[in-house]
Structures are given as structure tokens and as C-alpha cells.
């Protein structure tokens, strides 16, 4: 299984930008907060916390009312969650 490296920080940044786009729902704001936390934990080498925040973001994303936005967010989060977290 491929490892999650700093390269994935770009994916997290793109995801943060997508979640910040209008229209924003409460679910988008919650997912944004969790992705932001995951990014910080990844950079701080706190891999368990990063994984947890990605999972919480996935749960929040499931409630995003905009179908296209929800699908994009869920796809990226799914890809990130399928990586084995290693530095």
C-alpha cells in the first residue's frame, strides 16, 4: 500500500479550497475544520490523529447538500483514507 507523504498535503490543500467555495453549508464548514486538523497532524507527524480527522471529515462530507461538491470531496477523502499513513 502506498504511504501518505507530504505530496498529499497538496490534495488536502485542494480539498480545503473546494470546501471553502460558496455555497457553504454547515457540513462543509465541519468537513473543512476536520481536513484542516488532518493537515496539521500530518505535518506534525501525528498520524493517528490525522487519520481520525480524515474520517471525521468524511462523515461531515456525507451531509453536504450539493451533490457534485459532496462527490468530489468524498472521492478525495476516500483516496486519502485508503493510504497507509507512514512518514
N, C-alpha and C positions, 0 to 999 in steps of 0.2 A: 504494500500500500504506500503511495507517495506521502512524503511528510509535508506538513504545513510549515512553510518558511516565510521569510519576510516578503517574498514575492506576493503572497496572499494579502499582505497589507493593502496593496493596490485594489484588490477585489473588495476588501472591507471599505476602503475609501469611496469606491464607486457605489457601493451599496448605501453608504451614508448619504451620498449626494442624491441618489434615487429616492430614499426615504424622506429627504428634506424638501423635495419638489412638491409644489401645490398640485392638487388639493391634498392637504394633510388631514389625516384622521387621528383620533386618539391612538388607534392601533399602530399607525405609522410612527407617532411620537414615541410610543413604548418600544417598538422594534428598534428605532434609531438609538434610543438610550442603551439598549442591550448590545447593539452592534458596536457602539462607541466603547462600552465597557470591555467587550471582547477584544477590540483592537488594543486597548491599553494593557490588558492582561497578556495578550500575545507578545507585545513589545517588552513587557516586564517579565517574560518567561514564566508566567503563572498559567500553565497550560490547562489545568483542571478548571480554573475559573473562566478561562477563555471559552472552553467547550460548553460550560454551563450557560454563559451569556449567549452563545450562539443558539443553544437550544431554547432559551427564553425568548430570543428574538424570533425564532421560527414559530413559536406558539403565538406570539403577538401578531406576526405577519399573517397568520391564518385568518385574522379578523379584519384585514384591510379590505374596505368595501370596493375599491377599484380593482376589478378582475385582472386587468393587464399588469398593473403595478404589483399586485399580490403574486401573480405568476412569476414575474421577473425576480422579485425578492425571494420567493420560496426556492426558485431554481438556484440562485447564488448561494443561499444558506444551505441548501441540500448538498451542493458541491463541497462547501467548506466543512460541513459536518461529516462528510464521507472520508475526509482526510484523517490520517493518524497524526495526532499532534506530537511533534518532535521538534527540537531545535537542532 
